[in-house]
Amino acid sequence: MRELFGTDGVRGTANVHPMTADMALRIGAAVGRYFRRDAGGVHRVVIGKDTRLSGYMFENALTAGLTSTGMNVLLLGPVPTPAVGLMTRSMRADLGVMISASHNPAADNGIKFFGPDGYKLSDQVEAEIEALIDSGVEPAQAMNIGRAKRIDDARFRYGERVKSSLPRDLRLDGLKVVIDCANGAAYRTAPETLWELGADVIPVGVSPDGHNINRDCGSTKPRAAAETVVAHGADVGICLDGDADRVIMIDETGTIADGDQLMALLATRRAAEGQLAGGALVATVMSNLGLERHLQSEGLRLERTGVGDRYVVERMREGGYNLGGEQSGHIVMTDYATTGDGLMAGLHFLAEMVHSDTPASQLARQFEPVPQLLKNVRYGDGQQPLELPMVQTAIADAETELNGKGRLLIRKSGTEPLIRVMAECEDPAILDRAVNSIVQAVTEAVTI
């Protein structure tokens, strides 16, 4: 059973359990022992990070734990999460590690892992690693301790890989692009890549100081980038999150388009070119009902999974699909990458703008969303509000009112102590009542 790992690795507030240097050391030793089960050969792990101040601490602690089991560590420095998946495979490593809390505030951090194939670890493997953490591992003998080495060109290798997913003759000459890097992992790579393709680049969120990652910028707070697009008369804006595995697009009017709209565009274009494997898009239960209806109108299917890009990728691999993602902006194109890649997805949107000579405002509005309302309620340690009768009654009443008119989704966040309450309904009054009644019940439950 997994208790340490959530939906995307281990995550929490830095220097508070489980995100402490001591725990990172133990995690490094356990995962090193797990992936170095045979005594022979050379064993490698690549480690990337975003720009959080605590990244230095966790990088050193993980390196100590990993080298203590005989793993050689290759330190990539600040790079996007998809770069770690890429480099794990290209450097023939046994394991990849990304130190990041993604879109969370700077005080948080996390550790997520990639197997030798560049894909995130399964629940089963994470459970086995947890068992090793609990039981402890025997360190390597003194002469078998691993080495650590810095890789200076990781971001350039990643940038070349991203560009290679585009047509070789594609150029972005004359296109004015705002790129918001959330003061995160792509703060150098993303503007450089766009410039190399010929775009007129207007950077936002490219001055990380260890504390400002995702602060009033990036995919979760795109207003600054939207205002920059309008102020500079830009053609389009690309908003990444702290580790650049998510993207939100902004059209020339400053209107924001989420991952559902981008997935709709990519799915229909790929299908028209005969490149959408299985005639389906894989997305989570959070994706808008309007996306599903749009795909059906195009003769395509929407395969839904649980929340988390890892589960999207697992379903894609099981079914042989090559396009998936999340409303939040994780876009996974397994023809080119092993996980969500915000920069790559944004560039493919720009490629469609160039190819079709169509403004972003048309491409970013593929379907009319069904009204959707999402609210979060924070709860304390040890609380289980969804198990209380008063909350269960509120949920049952809301489901009855929505029956045949919309849908309801209640879940715990896998990365924060939040209950997420989401509903969709074309009747705004019913939508508000359904969500707010549950939010009120949960709020009362956690304050009892």
RODO-2510 file (C-alpha; in nm, 4 decimals, decimal comma):
residues 448
     n   res          X          Y          Z
     1     m     0,0000     0,0000     0,0000
     2     r     0,1291     0,3457    -0,0931
     3     e     0,1208     0,6118     0,1782
     4     l     0,4269     0,8199     0,0929
     5     f     0,3600     0,8473    -0,2818
     6     g     0,0665     1,0472    -0,4183
     7     t    -0,0639     1,0774    -0,7739
     8     d     0,2672     1,2236    -0,8901
     9     g     0,5517     1,1119    -0,6655
    10     v     0,6201     1,2444    -0,3165
    11     r     0,5167     1,6019    -0,2462
    12     g     0,4762     1,8459     0,0431
    13     t     0,6138     2,1532     0,2159
    14     a     0,9940     2,1649     0,2197
    15     n     1,1486     2,0725     0,5564
    16     v     0,8161     1,9268     0,6746
    17     h     0,7589     1,5493     0,6644
    18     p     0,7764     1,3838     0,4176
    19     m     0,9729     1,6486     0,2258
    20     t     1,2787     1,6588     0,4505
    21     a     1,6458     1,6081     0,3671
    22     d     1,6515     1,2940     0,5814
    23     m     1,3567     1,1420     0,3984
    24     a     1,5058     1,2356     0,0596
    25     l     1,8237     1,0548     0,1620
    26     r     1,6213     0,7451     0,2537
    27     i     1,4181     0,7656    -0,0659
    28     g     1,7365     0,7956    -0,2718
    29     a     1,8880     0,4903    -0,1028
    30     a     1,5689     0,2848    -0,1463
    31     v     1,5126     0,3721    -0,5096
    32     g     1,8829     0,3228    -0,5808
    33     r     1,8717    -0,0241    -0,4285
    34     y     1,5516    -0,1060    -0,6182
    35     f     1,6997    -0,0176    -0,9572
    36     r     2,0402    -0,1650    -0,8811
    37     r     1,9324    -0,5136    -0,7862
    38     d     2,2125    -0,6852    -0,9736
    39     a     2,5731    -0,6325    -0,8666
    40     g     2,7322    -0,6084    -1,2103
    41     g     2,7500    -0,3328    -1,4695
    42     v     2,7350     0,0446    -1,4489
    43     h     2,4177     0,1947    -1,3032
    44     r     2,3077     0,5515    -1,3737
    45     v     2,0414     0,7904    -1,2560
    46     v     1,9685     1,1364    -1,3962
    47     i     1,8379     1,4103    -1,1675
    48     g     1,6685     1,7299    -1,2825
    49     k     1,5043     2,0047    -1,0809
    50     d     1,3092     2,3250    -1,1106
    51     t     1,4124     2,6595    -0,9615
    52     r     1,2916     2,6275    -0,5994
    53     l     1,5427     2,7140    -0,3291
    54     s     1,4870     2,3758    -0,1633
    55     g     1,5922     2,2014    -0,4839
    56     y     1,9568     2,2327    -0,3802
    57     m     1,8874     2,0509    -0,0540
    58     f     1,6923     1,7676    -0,2132
    59     e     1,9383     1,7311    -0,5007
    60     n     2,2238     1,6793    -0,2534
    61     a     2,0265     1,4472    -0,0259
    62     l     1,9055     1,2292    -0,3124
    63     t     2,2559     1,2177    -0,4584
    64     a     2,3939     1,0978    -0,1257
    65     g     2,1315     0,8278    -0,0962
    66     l     2,1711     0,7088    -0,4532
    67     t     2,5512     0,7030    -0,4542
    68     s     2,5465     0,5132    -0,1236
    69     t     2,3899     0,2205    -0,3104
    70     g     2,6381     0,2356    -0,5979
    71     m     2,4376     0,4440    -0,8433
    72     n     2,6259     0,6978    -1,0575
    73     v     2,4353     1,0276    -1,0578
    74     l     2,4134     1,2640    -1,3563
    75     l     2,2958     1,6095    -1,2469
    76     l     2,1031     1,7990    -1,5154
    77     g     2,0353     2,1191    -1,3190
    78     p     1,7150     2,3176    -1,3875
    79     v     1,5311     2,1454    -1,6741
    80     p     1,1643     2,0752    -1,7538
    81     t     1,0150     1,7494    -1,6285
    82     p     0,9824     1,6078    -1,9838
    83     a     1,3575     1,6595    -2,0261
    84     v     1,4175     1,4106    -1,7453
    85     g     1,2052     1,1479    -1,9196
    86     l     1,3964     1,2133    -2,2418
    87     m     1,7411     1,2081    -2,0818
    88     t     1,6688     0,8936    -1,8828
    89     r     1,6211     0,7084    -2,2093
    90     s     1,8848     0,8823    -2,4183
    91     m     2,1559     0,8409    -2,1526
    92     r     2,0627     0,4742    -2,0980
    93     a     1,9985     0,5439    -1,7302
    94     d     1,8292     0,3011    -1,4939
    95     l     1,6253     0,5772    -1,3366
    96     g     1,5247     0,9414    -1,3745
    97     v     1,4368     1,1797    -1,0901
    98     m     1,2678     1,5194    -1,1122
    99     i     1,2707     1,7474    -0,8079
   100     s     0,9665     1,9699    -0,8453
   101     a     0,6251     2,0510    -0,7008
   102     s     0,5036     2,1518    -1,0465
   103     h     0,2435     2,4309    -1,0201
   104     n     0,2516     2,4479    -0,6395
   105     p     0,3946     2,7451    -0,4422
   106     a     0,7682     2,7849    -0,3875
   107     a     0,7568     2,6534    -0,0302
   108     d     0,6482     2,3125    -0,1605
   109     n     0,8627     2,0591    -0,3386
   110     g     0,8341     1,7052    -0,4677
   111     i     1,0225     1,4066    -0,6031
   112     k     0,8956     1,2084    -0,8999
   113     f     1,0550     0,9161    -1,0750
   114     f     1,0930     0,7807    -1,4273
   115     g     1,1865     0,4236    -1,5138
   116     p     1,4560     0,3306    -1,7688
   117     d     1,1952     0,3579    -2,0471
   118     g     1,1401     0,7256    -1,9604
   119     y     0,7881     0,6708    -1,8272
   120     k     0,6718     0,7435    -1,4741
   121     l     0,6703     0,4523    -1,2318
   122     s     0,3578     0,2458    -1,1737
   123     d     0,1675     0,2313    -0,8445
   124     q     0,3039    -0,1188    -0,7879
   125     v     0,6684    -0,0143    -0,8250
   126     e     0,6134     0,2844    -0,5958
   127     a     0,4605     0,0541    -0,3327
   128     e     0,7651    -0,1731    -0,3527
   129     i     0,9970     0,1260    -0,3108
   130     e     0,7958     0,2399    -0,0080
   131     a     0,8477    -0,1018     0,1477
   132     l     1,2241    -0,0604     0,1017
   133     i     1,2137     0,2845     0,2622
   134     d     1,0345     0,1394     0,5648
   135     s     1,2685    -0,1596     0,6007
   136     g     1,5928     0,0216     0,5193
   137     v     1,8575    -0,0831     0,2687
   138     e     2,2116    -0,2060     0,2987
   139     p     2,4643     0,0401     0,1530
   140     a     2,7223    -0,0565    -0,1057
   141     q     3,0726    -0,1503    -0,0013
   142     a     3,3195     0,1383     0,0137
   143     m     3,4834     0,0571    -0,3204
   144     n     3,1418     0,0426    -0,4925
   145     i     3,0049     0,3830    -0,3912
   146     g     2,8733     0,5771    -0,6921
   147     r     3,0003     0,9005    -0,8463
   148     a     2,8204     1,2261    -0,9285
   149     k     2,8737     1,4374    -1,2402
   150     r     2,7098     1,7516    -1,3768
   151     i     2,5728     1,7493    -1,7324
   152     d     2,6022     2,1019    -1,8695
   153     d     2,4101     2,0716    -2,1957
   154     a     2,0877     1,9027    -2,0816
   155     r     1,8615     2,1938    -2,1740
   156     f     2,0136     2,2128    -2,5233
   157     r     1,9585     1,8419    -2,5807
   158     y     1,5989     1,8823    -2,4696
   159     g     1,5437     2,1871    -2,6911
   160     e     1,6671     1,9965    -2,9953
   161     r     1,4336     1,7076    -2,9159
   162     v     1,1366     1,9409    -2,8900
   163     k     1,2189     2,1033    -3,2245
   164     s     1,2597     1,7625    -3,3871
   165     s     0,8890     1,6916    -3,3224
   166     l     0,8019     1,9678    -3,5713
   167     p     0,8295     1,9674    -3,9514
   168     r     1,1902     2,0402    -4,0504
   169     d     1,0877     2,3346    -4,2670
   170     l     0,8730     2,5019    -4,0009
   171     r     0,9723     2,8562    -3,9125
   172     l     0,7986     3,1049    -3,6859
   173     d     0,9267     3,4150    -3,8653
   174     g     0,6962     3,7123    -3,8117
   175     l     0,5120     3,5497    -3,5229
   176     k     0,5168     3,7530    -3,2020
   177     v     0,4976     3,5142    -2,9069
   178     v     0,4673     3,5822    -2,5349
   179     i     0,6214     3,2951    -2,3369
   180     d     0,5507     3,2784    -1,9626
   181     c     0,7907     3,0365    -1,7921
   182     a     0,6487     3,0792    -1,4396
   183     n     1,0004     3,1597    -1,3135
   184     g     1,0484     2,7865    -1,3366
   185     a     1,2425     2,5098    -1,5025
   186     a     1,2003     2,6299    -1,8632
   187     y     1,3043     2,9898    -1,7987
   188     r     1,5983     2,9578    -2,0391
   189     t     1,5025     2,6677    -2,2649
   190     a     1,1615     2,7894    -2,3799
   191     p     1,2582     3,1421    -2,4944
   192     e     1,5754     3,0052    -2,6600
   193     t     1,3818     2,7405    -2,8521
   194     l     1,1227     2,9886    -2,9778
   195     w     1,3961     3,2320    -3,0832
   196     e     1,5820     2,9578    -3,2690
   197     l     1,2647     2,8850    -3,4666
   198     g     1,2452     3,2503    -3,5716
   199     a     0,9778     3,3888    -3,3404
   200     d     0,9788     3,7402    -3,1984
   201     v     0,9912     3,6389    -2,8308
   202     i     0,8490     3,8394    -2,5399
   203     p     0,9484     3,6583    -2,2189
   204     v     0,7554     3,6661    -1,8911
   205     g     0,8473     3,4870    -1,5687
   206     v     1,2123     3,4278    -1,6603
   207     s     1,3841     3,5699    -1,3500
   208     p     1,3745     3,2924    -1,0890
   209     d     1,5130     3,3728    -0,7442
   210     g     1,4278     3,0491    -0,5658
   211     h     1,1123     3,1939    -0,4138
   212     n     0,9016     3,3276    -0,7024
   213     i     0,8214     3,0127    -0,9014
   214     n     0,4514     3,0191    -1,0062
   215     r     0,3999     3,3472    -0,8180
   216     d     0,1407     3,5505    -1,0108
   217     c     0,2534     3,3902    -1,3357
   218     g     0,2501     3,0641    -1,5271
   219     s    -0,0293     2,8312    -1,6332
   220     t    -0,2240     2,8610    -1,3063
   221     k    -0,2128     3,2421    -1,3081
   222     p    -0,2004     3,3437    -1,6754
   223     r    -0,3433     3,6939    -1,6362
   224     a    -0,0019     3,8660    -1,6495
   225     a     0,0823     3,6875    -1,9733
   226     a    -0,2602     3,7679    -2,1181
   227     e    -0,2112     4,1366    -2,0402
   228     t     0,1347     4,1205    -2,2005
   229     v    -0,0098     3,9665    -2,5169
   230     v    -0,2578     4,2526    -2,5529
   231     a    -0,0096     4,5242    -2,4554
   232     h     0,2485     4,4093    -2,7122
   233     g     0,0018     4,3186    -2,9850
   234     a     0,1351     3,9630    -2,9798
   235     d    -0,0120     3,6871    -3,1942
   236     v    -0,0248     3,4273    -2,9175
   237     g     0,0856     3,3491    -2,5631
   238     i     0,2209     3,0281    -2,4141
   239     c     0,1976     2,9800    -2,0361
   240     l     0,3981     2,7008    -1,8754
   241     d     0,3940     2,5882    -1,5132
   242     g     0,6902     2,5552    -1,2777
   243     d     0,8258     2,2339    -1,4272
   244     a     0,6961     2,3018    -1,7809
   245     d     0,4898     1,9856    -1,8187
   246     r     0,1696     2,1917    -1,8492
   247     v     0,0631     2,4609    -2,0941
   248     i    -0,2205     2,7107    -2,1243
   249     m    -0,2618     2,9043    -2,4486
   250     i    -0,3617     3,2700    -2,4868
   251     d    -0,4990     3,4081    -2,8119
   252     e    -0,4311     3,7519    -2,9589
   253     t    -0,7265     3,9047    -2,7718
   254     g    -0,5938     3,7883    -2,4342
   255     t    -0,8497     3,5090    -2,4043
   256     i    -0,7264     3,2009    -2,2197
   257     a    -0,7684     2,8488    -2,3600
   258     d    -0,7239     2,5433    -2,1400
   259     g    -0,5891     2,1976    -2,2166
   260     d    -0,9261     2,0694    -2,3389
   261     q    -0,9301     2,3178    -2,6267
   262     l    -0,5706     2,2358    -2,7206
   263     m    -0,6401     1,8615    -2,7099
   264     a    -0,9474     1,9103    -2,9280
   265     l    -0,7377     2,0934    -3,1880
   266     l    -0,4550     1,8399    -3,1887
   267     a    -0,6915     1,5421    -3,1968
   268     t    -0,8982     1,6644    -3,4919
   269     r    -0,5916     1,7738    -3,6905
   270     r    -0,4124     1,4452    -3,6287
   271     a    -0,7225     1,2488    -3,7183
   272     a    -0,7542     1,4422    -4,0467
   273     e    -0,3949     1,3453    -4,1263
   274     g    -0,4527     0,9810    -4,0317
   275     q    -0,2125     1,0094    -3,7368
   276     l    -0,4480     0,9731    -3,4374
   277     a    -0,3881     0,6192    -3,3159
   278     g    -0,7070     0,4301    -3,2363
   279     g    -0,9270     0,7241    -3,3328
   280     a    -0,9303     0,8322    -2,9696
   281     l    -0,8054     1,0951    -2,7277
   282     v    -0,7274     0,9947    -2,3698
   283     a    -0,8224     1,2484    -2,1001
   284     t    -0,9305     1,2468    -1,7382
   285     v    -1,2692     1,2668    -1,5717
   286     m    -1,2052     1,6419    -1,5277
   287     s    -1,2214     1,7172    -1,9006
   288     n    -1,5270     1,9109    -2,0117
   289     l    -1,8332     1,7349    -2,1478
   290     g    -1,8125     1,9734    -2,4431
   291     l    -1,4826     1,8125    -2,5456
   292     e    -1,6438     1,4698    -2,5490
   293     r    -1,9355     1,5925    -2,7604
   294     h    -1,6981     1,7685    -3,0018
   295     l    -1,4928     1,4545    -3,0550
   296     q    -1,8073     1,2487    -3,1103
   297     s    -1,9186     1,4949    -3,3780
   298     e    -1,5859     1,4293    -3,5536
   299     g    -1,6273     1,0522    -3,5307
   300     l    -1,3659     1,0256    -3,2538
   301     r    -1,3739     0,8847    -2,9013
   302     l    -1,2786     1,0213    -2,5614
   303     e    -1,1230     0,7647    -2,3284
   304     r    -1,1477     0,8889    -1,9684
   305     t    -0,9119     0,8009    -1,6827
   306     g    -0,8585     0,9002    -1,3208
   307     v    -0,6966     1,2368    -1,2502
   308     g    -0,3218     1,2526    -1,3068
   309     d    -0,1157     1,2571    -1,6243
   310     r     0,0486     0,9324    -1,5139
   311     y    -0,2851     0,7523    -1,5437
   312     v    -0,3460     0,9124    -1,8821
   313     v    -0,0124     0,7781    -2,0054
   314     e    -0,0812     0,4313    -1,8636
   315     r    -0,4119     0,4149    -2,0547
   316     m    -0,2424     0,5427    -2,3702
   317     r     0,0189     0,2689    -2,3506
   318     e    -0,2379     0,0009    -2,2748
   319     g    -0,4591     0,0977    -2,5683
   320     g    -0,1895     0,2014    -2,8150
   321     y    -0,3091     0,5632    -2,8249
   322     n    -0,0694     0,8480    -2,9020
   323     l    -0,2484     1,1613    -2,7777
   324     g    -0,3828     1,2416    -2,4335
   325     g    -0,3779     1,4919    -2,1548
   326     e    -0,5610     1,6914    -1,8929
   327     q    -0,7750     2,0025    -1,8845
   328     s    -0,5080     2,1581    -1,6623
   329     g    -0,2679     2,1595    -1,9558
   330     h    -0,0745     1,8329    -1,9446
   331     i    -0,0566     1,7348    -2,3127
   332     v     0,1051     1,3977    -2,3841
   333     m     0,2220     1,3082    -2,7347
   334     t     0,3855     0,9693    -2,7026
   335     d     0,5160     0,9795    -3,0588
   336     y     0,7697     1,2295    -2,9238
   337     a     0,7661     1,2312    -2,5422
   338     t     0,6992     1,0076    -2,2434
   339     t     0,5103     1,2585    -2,0288
   340     g     0,3288     1,5893    -2,0519
   341     d     0,5344     1,8521    -2,2343
   342     g     0,4066     2,2085    -2,2212
   343     l     0,6621     2,3603    -2,4569
   344     m     0,6186     2,0880    -2,7166
   345     a     0,2397     2,1182    -2,7102
   346     g     0,2596     2,4963    -2,7372
   347     l     0,4910     2,4708    -3,0368
   348     h     0,2512     2,2324    -3,2105
   349     f    -0,0239     2,4919    -3,1626
   350     l     0,2038     2,7531    -3,3218
   351     a     0,2804     2,5112    -3,6052
   352     e    -0,0918     2,4837    -3,6771
   353     m    -0,1215     2,8630    -3,6785
   354     v     0,1531     2,8804    -3,9416
   355     h     0,0342     2,5829    -4,1440
   356     s    -0,3306     2,6955    -4,1628
   357     d    -0,2611     3,0713    -4,1585
   358     t    -0,5285     3,0974    -3,8900
   359     p    -0,5253     3,3292    -3,5877
   360     a    -0,4968     3,1819    -3,2410
   361     s    -0,8468     3,3000    -3,1487
   362     q    -0,9997     3,0603    -3,4011
   363     l    -0,7776     2,7637    -3,3240
   364     a    -0,8163     2,8002    -2,9465
   365     r    -1,1968     2,7803    -2,9551
   366     q    -1,2681     2,4340    -3,0933
   367     f    -1,5893     2,3745    -2,8977
   368     e    -1,8321     2,5475    -2,6627
   369     p    -1,7657     2,4209    -2,3099
   370     v    -2,0487     2,3011    -2,0918
   371     p    -2,0522     2,5329    -1,7854
   372     q    -1,8214     2,3809    -1,5264
   373     l    -1,7646     2,4858    -1,1669
   374     l    -1,4746     2,3647    -0,9529
   375     k    -1,4185     2,4592    -0,5879
   376     n    -1,1640     2,3330    -0,3363
   377     v    -1,1960     2,2860     0,0391
   378     r    -0,8831     2,2389     0,2496
   379     y    -0,8876     1,9835     0,5299
   380     g    -0,6558     1,9032     0,8196
   381     d    -0,4305     1,6101     0,9003
   382     g    -0,6233     1,2958     0,9830
   383     q    -0,9575     1,4345     0,8660
   384     q    -1,1765     1,2262     0,6333
   385     p    -1,4643     1,4625     0,5492
   386     l    -1,5961     1,2544     0,2583
   387     e    -1,6764     0,9726     0,4999
   388     l    -1,9078     1,1824     0,7185
   389     p    -2,2873     1,1342     0,6809
   390     m    -2,3598     1,5061     0,6418
   391     v    -2,1219     1,5255     0,3425
   392     q    -2,2469     1,2022     0,1883
   393     t    -2,6051     1,3288     0,2136
   394     a    -2,5119     1,6554     0,0398
   395     i    -2,3407     1,4629    -0,2395
   396     a    -2,6411     1,2298    -0,2857
   397     d    -2,8812     1,5269    -0,3032
   398     a    -2,6625     1,7022    -0,5633
   399     e    -2,6381     1,3862    -0,7742
   400     t    -3,0175     1,3569    -0,7695
   401     e    -3,0600     1,7160    -0,8880
   402     l    -2,7983     1,6750    -1,1621
   403     n    -2,9296     1,3396    -1,2850
   404     g    -2,9712     1,3591    -1,6615
   405     k    -2,8689     1,7259    -1,6678
   406     g    -2,4971     1,7122    -1,5971
   407     r    -2,2315     1,5317    -1,3978
   408     l    -2,0641     1,5552    -1,0589
   409     l    -1,7100     1,4655    -0,9523
   410     i    -1,5857     1,4713    -0,5933
   411     r    -1,2286     1,3686    -0,5153
   412     k    -0,9301     1,4240    -0,2928
   413     s    -0,6340     1,5989    -0,4501
   414     g    -0,3374     1,3693    -0,4919
   415     t    -0,0865     1,6490    -0,4248
   416     e    -0,2492     1,8767    -0,1626
   417     p    -0,4884     1,8324     0,1350
   418     l    -0,7873     1,9471    -0,0678
   419     i    -1,1309     1,8112    -0,1488
   420     r    -1,2102     1,9061    -0,5073
   421     v    -1,5796     1,9529    -0,5910
   422     m    -1,6555     1,9766    -0,9620
   423     a    -1,9839     1,9731    -1,1526
   424     e    -2,0998     2,0400    -1,5086
   425     c    -2,4482     2,1480    -1,6070
   426     e    -2,5965     2,3744    -1,8718
   427     d    -2,8310     2,5241    -1,6107
   428     p    -2,6167     2,7693    -1,4063
   429     a    -2,8583     2,7746    -1,1137
   430     i    -2,8494     2,3965    -1,0712
   431     l    -2,4722     2,4008    -1,1155
   432     d    -2,4209     2,6577    -0,8389
   433     r    -2,6561     2,4800    -0,5994
   434     a    -2,4945     2,1409    -0,6541
   435     v    -2,1368     2,2577    -0,5962
   436     n    -2,2034     2,5080    -0,3193
   437     s    -2,4171     2,2697    -0,1142
   438     i    -2,1339     2,0136    -0,1109
   439     v    -1,8672     2,2778    -0,0427
   440     q    -2,0723     2,4052     0,2518
   441     a    -2,1138     2,0533     0,3932
   442     v    -1,7423     1,9757     0,3602
   443     t    -1,6446     2,3120     0,5104
   444     e    -1,8709     2,2499     0,8106
   445     a    -1,7330     1,8956     0,8437
   446     v    -1,3696     2,0061     0,8618
   447     t    -1,4440     2,2744     1,1217
   448     i    -1,6294     2,0417     1,3594
***
